[in-house]
Amino acid sequence: MKIIKNKSRGITLIALVITIIVLLILVGITISALTGDNRNIWKSARSSIQNKNGRI
C-alpha cells in the first residue's frame, strides 16, 4: 500500500495574524485622522465649500 501524503498548503496562522495586525494599524490611522485634534480632512472640506461660495 502506498501512503498518500497530504501536501495541501493553506494560510498559516502567522500570516493570518500579521494580516490582522496590519489591518488594525490601518484602521487606527484612519480613525485618528478623522477624529484627531487637527481634523485636517474637515478643515479642507470646509475651505473647499468656502471657496465655492466665494468667502475666503
Jmol script that loads the backbone (N, CA, C; Angstrom):
load data "model"
ATOM      1  N   MET A   1       0.826  -1.182   0.000  1.00  0.00           N
ATOM      2  CA  MET A   1       0.000   0.000   0.000  1.00  0.00           C
ATOM      3  C   MET A   1       0.869   1.244   0.000  1.00  0.00           C
ATOM      4  N   LYS A   2       0.411   2.202  -0.757  1.00  0.00           N
ATOM      5  CA  LYS A   2       1.105   3.479  -0.789  1.00  0.00           C
ATOM      6  C   LYS A   2       0.460   4.426   0.213  1.00  0.00           C
ATOM      7  N   ILE A   3       1.304   5.165   0.891  1.00  0.00           N
ATOM      8  CA  ILE A   3       0.797   6.172   1.816  1.00  0.00           C
ATOM      9  C   ILE A   3       0.693   7.490   1.060  1.00  0.00           C
ATOM     10  N   ILE A   4      -0.499   8.047   1.030  1.00  0.00           N
ATOM     11  CA  ILE A   4      -0.727   9.307   0.330  1.00  0.00           C
ATOM     12  C   ILE A   4      -0.501  10.448   1.311  1.00  0.00           C
ATOM     13  N   LYS A   5       0.429  11.305   0.951  1.00  0.00           N
ATOM     14  CA  LYS A   5       0.735  12.453   1.811  1.00  0.00           C
ATOM     15  C   LYS A   5      -0.121  13.641   1.393  1.00  0.00           C
ATOM     16  N   ASN A   6      -0.670  14.285   2.353  1.00  0.00           N
ATOM     17  CA  ASN A   6      -1.489  15.472   2.098  1.00  0.00           C
ATOM     18  C   ASN A   6      -0.563  16.677   2.033  1.00  0.00           C
ATOM     19  N   LYS A   7      -0.369  17.227   0.854  1.00  0.00           N
ATOM     20  CA  LYS A   7       0.545  18.356   0.680  1.00  0.00           C
ATOM     21  C   LYS A   7      -0.198  19.653   0.402  1.00  0.00           C
ATOM     22  N   SER A   8      -1.433  19.728   0.825  1.00  0.00           N
ATOM     23  CA  SER A   8      -2.158  20.976   0.612  1.00  0.00           C
ATOM     24  C   SER A   8      -1.614  22.028   1.569  1.00  0.00           C
ATOM     25  N   ARG A   9      -1.366  23.171   1.029  1.00  0.00           N
ATOM     26  CA  ARG A   9      -0.822  24.268   1.824  1.00  0.00           C
ATOM     27  C   ARG A   9      -1.850  25.380   1.885  1.00  0.00           C
ATOM     28  N   GLY A  10      -2.131  25.810   3.083  1.00  0.00           N
ATOM     29  CA  GLY A  10      -3.105  26.875   3.274  1.00  0.00           C
ATOM     30  C   GLY A  10      -2.448  28.066   3.938  1.00  0.00           C
ATOM     31  N   ILE A  11      -3.269  28.961   4.392  1.00  0.00           N
ATOM     32  CA  ILE A  11      -2.776  30.149   5.085  1.00  0.00           C
ATOM     33  C   ILE A  11      -2.308  29.729   6.469  1.00  0.00           C
ATOM     34  N   THR A  12      -1.107  30.099   6.790  1.00  0.00           N
ATOM     35  CA  THR A  12      -0.599  29.750   8.108  1.00  0.00           C
ATOM     36  C   THR A  12      -1.138  30.720   9.152  1.00  0.00           C
ATOM     37  N   LEU A  13      -1.044  30.321  10.368  1.00  0.00           N
ATOM     38  CA  LEU A  13      -1.532  31.146  11.466  1.00  0.00           C
ATOM     39  C   LEU A  13      -0.730  32.435  11.567  1.00  0.00           C
ATOM     40  N   ILE A  14       0.558  32.362  11.303  1.00  0.00           N
ATOM     41  CA  ILE A  14       1.413  33.552  11.369  1.00  0.00           C
ATOM     42  C   ILE A  14       1.009  34.567  10.303  1.00  0.00           C
ATOM     43  N   ALA A  15       0.744  34.111   9.093  1.00  0.00           N
ATOM     44  CA  ALA A  15       0.319  35.023   8.026  1.00  0.00           C
ATOM     45  C   ALA A  15      -1.011  35.671   8.359  1.00  0.00           C
ATOM     46  N   LEU A  16      -1.896  34.912   8.965  1.00  0.00           N
ATOM     47  CA  LEU A  16      -3.199  35.452   9.345  1.00  0.00           C
ATOM     48  C   LEU A  16      -3.056  36.511  10.430  1.00  0.00           C
ATOM     49  N   VAL A  17      -2.217  36.258  11.419  1.00  0.00           N
ATOM     50  CA  VAL A  17      -2.004  37.228  12.499  1.00  0.00           C
ATOM     51  C   VAL A  17      -1.362  38.499  11.961  1.00  0.00           C
ATOM     52  N   ILE A  18      -0.388  38.376  11.089  1.00  0.00           N
ATOM     53  CA  ILE A  18       0.265  39.557  10.503  1.00  0.00           C
ATOM     54  C   ILE A  18      -0.730  40.379   9.705  1.00  0.00           C
ATOM     55  N   THR A  19      -1.591  39.736   8.943  1.00  0.00           N
ATOM     56  CA  THR A  19      -2.607  40.445   8.165  1.00  0.00           C
ATOM     57  C   THR A  19      -3.568  41.200   9.075  1.00  0.00           C
ATOM     58  N   ILE A  20      -3.994  40.573  10.150  1.00  0.00           N
ATOM     59  CA  ILE A  20      -4.904  41.238  11.080  1.00  0.00           C
ATOM     60  C   ILE A  20      -4.226  42.428  11.742  1.00  0.00           C
ATOM     61  N   ILE A  21      -2.955  42.298  12.113  1.00  0.00           N
ATOM     62  CA  ILE A  21      -2.231  43.407  12.730  1.00  0.00           C
ATOM     63  C   ILE A  21      -2.108  44.579  11.775  1.00  0.00           C
ATOM     64  N   VAL A  22      -1.792  44.311  10.520  1.00  0.00           N
ATOM     65  CA  VAL A  22      -1.674  45.388   9.527  1.00  0.00           C
ATOM     66  C   VAL A  22      -3.014  46.092   9.337  1.00  0.00           C
ATOM     67  N   LEU A  23      -4.090  45.336   9.273  1.00  0.00           N
ATOM     68  CA  LEU A  23      -5.414  45.942   9.120  1.00  0.00           C
ATOM     69  C   LEU A  23      -5.786  46.794  10.336  1.00  0.00           C
ATOM     70  N   LEU A  24      -5.452  46.333  11.526  1.00  0.00           N
ATOM     71  CA  LEU A  24      -5.731  47.123  12.720  1.00  0.00           C
ATOM     72  C   LEU A  24      -4.937  48.424  12.743  1.00  0.00           C
ATOM     73  N   ILE A  25      -3.703  48.384  12.282  1.00  0.00           N
ATOM     74  CA  ILE A  25      -2.898  49.610  12.206  1.00  0.00           C
ATOM     75  C   ILE A  25      -3.516  50.590  11.221  1.00  0.00           C
ATOM     76  N   LEU A  26      -3.947  50.103  10.068  1.00  0.00           N
ATOM     77  CA  LEU A  26      -4.572  50.986   9.077  1.00  0.00           C
ATOM     78  C   LEU A  26      -5.879  51.581   9.597  1.00  0.00           C
ATOM     79  N   VAL A  27      -6.670  50.793  10.297  1.00  0.00           N
ATOM     80  CA  VAL A  27      -7.920  51.302  10.872  1.00  0.00           C
ATOM     81  C   VAL A  27      -7.618  52.359  11.933  1.00  0.00           C
ATOM     82  N   GLY A  28      -6.606  52.125  12.750  1.00  0.00           N
ATOM     83  CA  GLY A  28      -6.233  53.098  13.767  1.00  0.00           C
ATOM     84  C   GLY A  28      -5.778  54.412  13.173  1.00  0.00           C
ATOM     85  N   ILE A  29      -5.005  54.351  12.096  1.00  0.00           N
ATOM     86  CA  ILE A  29      -4.550  55.575  11.436  1.00  0.00           C
ATOM     87  C   ILE A  29      -5.732  56.327  10.837  1.00  0.00           C
ATOM     88  N   THR A  30      -6.655  55.602  10.228  1.00  0.00           N
ATOM     89  CA  THR A  30      -7.822  56.240   9.622  1.00  0.00           C
ATOM     90  C   THR A  30      -8.702  56.899  10.673  1.00  0.00           C
ATOM     91  N   ILE A  31      -8.951  56.208  11.769  1.00  0.00           N
ATOM     92  CA  ILE A  31      -9.797  56.782  12.817  1.00  0.00           C
ATOM     93  C   ILE A  31      -9.140  58.000  13.443  1.00  0.00           C
ATOM     94  N   SER A  32      -7.830  57.930  13.686  1.00  0.00           N
ATOM     95  CA  SER A  32      -7.152  59.079  14.285  1.00  0.00           C
ATOM     96  C   SER A  32      -7.100  60.262  13.318  1.00  0.00           C
ATOM     97  N   ALA A  33      -7.049  59.988  12.021  1.00  0.00           N
ATOM     98  CA  ALA A  33      -7.050  61.083  11.051  1.00  0.00           C
ATOM     99  C   ALA A  33      -8.408  61.767  10.993  1.00  0.00           C
ATOM    100  N   LEU A  34      -9.468  60.994  11.166  1.00  0.00           N
ATOM    101  CA  LEU A  34     -10.813  61.572  11.083  1.00  0.00           C
ATOM    102  C   LEU A  34     -11.241  62.259  12.373  1.00  0.00           C
ATOM    103  N   THR A  35     -10.791  61.772  13.501  1.00  0.00           N
ATOM    104  CA  THR A  35     -11.255  62.316  14.767  1.00  0.00           C
ATOM    105  C   THR A  35     -10.151  62.977  15.580  1.00  0.00           C
ATOM    106  N   GLY A  36      -9.012  63.215  14.968  1.00  0.00           N
ATOM    107  CA  GLY A  36      -7.894  63.793  15.692  1.00  0.00           C
ATOM    108  C   GLY A  36      -8.097  65.258  16.009  1.00  0.00           C
ATOM    109  N   ASP A  37      -7.131  65.844  16.707  1.00  0.00           N
ATOM    110  CA  ASP A  37      -7.215  67.251  17.096  1.00  0.00           C
ATOM    111  C   ASP A  37      -7.126  68.185  15.892  1.00  0.00           C
ATOM    112  N   ASN A  38      -6.369  67.802  14.893  1.00  0.00           N
ATOM    113  CA  ASN A  38      -6.182  68.684  13.739  1.00  0.00           C
ATOM    114  C   ASN A  38      -7.399  68.705  12.828  1.00  0.00           C
ATOM    115  N   ARG A  39      -8.001  67.576  12.675  1.00  0.00           N
ATOM    116  CA  ARG A  39      -9.157  67.421  11.777  1.00  0.00           C
ATOM    117  C   ARG A  39      -8.892  68.049  10.416  1.00  0.00           C
ATOM    118  N   ASN A  40      -7.788  67.657   9.808  1.00  0.00           N
ATOM    119  CA  ASN A  40      -7.385  68.218   8.524  1.00  0.00           C
ATOM    120  C   ASN A  40      -8.393  67.940   7.423  1.00  0.00           C
ATOM    121  N   ILE A  41      -9.021  66.792   7.462  1.00  0.00           N
ATOM    122  CA  ILE A  41      -9.992  66.452   6.417  1.00  0.00           C
ATOM    123  C   ILE A  41     -11.186  67.391   6.496  1.00  0.00           C
ATOM    124  N   TRP A  42     -11.668  67.651   7.721  1.00  0.00           N
ATOM    125  CA  TRP A  42     -12.829  68.533   7.878  1.00  0.00           C
ATOM    126  C   TRP A  42     -12.465  69.966   7.522  1.00  0.00           C
ATOM    127  N   LYS A  43     -11.245  70.407   7.859  1.00  0.00           N
ATOM    128  CA  LYS A  43     -10.827  71.766   7.526  1.00  0.00           C
ATOM    129  C   LYS A  43     -10.729  71.952   6.013  1.00  0.00           C
ATOM    130  N   SER A  44     -10.207  70.938   5.322  1.00  0.00           N
ATOM    131  CA  SER A  44     -10.083  71.061   3.872  1.00  0.00           C
ATOM    132  C   SER A  44     -11.454  71.055   3.208  1.00  0.00           C
ATOM    133  N   ALA A  45     -12.396  70.278   3.737  1.00  0.00           N
ATOM    134  CA  ALA A  45     -13.745  70.267   3.173  1.00  0.00           C
ATOM    135  C   ALA A  45     -14.429  71.610   3.393  1.00  0.00           C
ATOM    136  N   ARG A  46     -14.247  72.189   4.585  1.00  0.00           N
ATOM    137  CA  ARG A  46     -14.861  73.488   4.880  1.00  0.00           C
ATOM    138  C   ARG A  46     -14.275  74.582   3.996  1.00  0.00           C
ATOM    139  N   SER A  47     -12.958  74.569   3.805  1.00  0.00           N
ATOM    140  CA  SER A  47     -12.355  75.598   2.970  1.00  0.00           C
ATOM    141  C   SER A  47     -12.739  75.430   1.510  1.00  0.00           C
ATOM    142  N   SER A  48     -12.971  74.183   1.090  1.00  0.00           N
ATOM    143  CA  SER A  48     -13.419  73.956  -0.282  1.00  0.00           C
ATOM    144  C   SER A  48     -14.811  74.536  -0.490  1.00  0.00           C
ATOM    145  N   ILE A  49     -15.688  74.371   0.476  1.00  0.00           N
ATOM    146  CA  ILE A  49     -17.037  74.939   0.378  1.00  0.00           C
ATOM    147  C   ILE A  49     -16.979  76.462   0.396  1.00  0.00           C
ATOM    148  N   GLN A  50     -16.099  77.007   1.235  1.00  0.00           N
ATOM    149  CA  GLN A  50     -15.981  78.465   1.304  1.00  0.00           C
ATOM    150  C   GLN A  50     -15.437  79.012  -0.020  1.00  0.00           C
ATOM    151  N   ASN A  51     -14.525  78.313  -0.654  1.00  0.00           N
ATOM    152  CA  ASN A  51     -14.011  78.757  -1.943  1.00  0.00           C
ATOM    153  C   ASN A  51     -15.087  78.734  -3.017  1.00  0.00           C
ATOM    154  N   LYS A  52     -15.959  77.735  -2.972  1.00  0.00           N
ATOM    155  CA  LYS A  52     -17.022  77.656  -3.943  1.00  0.00           C
ATOM    156  C   LYS A  52     -18.034  78.797  -3.749  1.00  0.00           C
ATOM    157  N   ASN A  53     -18.233  79.192  -2.504  1.00  0.00           N
ATOM    158  CA  ASN A  53     -19.177  80.263  -2.215  1.00  0.00           C
ATOM    159  C   ASN A  53     -18.540  81.652  -2.355  1.00  0.00           C
ATOM    160  N   GLY A  54     -17.237  81.698  -2.512  1.00  0.00           N
ATOM    161  CA  GLY A  54     -16.569  82.977  -2.687  1.00  0.00           C
ATOM    162  C   GLY A  54     -16.230  83.682  -1.390  1.00  0.00           C
ATOM    163  N   ARG A  55     -16.313  82.998  -0.274  1.00  0.00           N
ATOM    164  CA  ARG A  55     -15.976  83.583   1.032  1.00  0.00           C
ATOM    165  C   ARG A  55     -14.638  83.015   1.487  1.00  0.00           C
ATOM    166  N   ILE A  56     -13.608  83.785   1.335  1.00  0.00           N
ATOM    167  CA  ILE A  56     -12.270  83.326   1.758  1.00  0.00           C
ATOM    168  C   ILE A  56     -11.859  84.098   2.992  1.00  0.00           C
TER     169      ILE A  56
END
end "model"
wireframe off; spacefill off
backbone 0.3
color backbone group
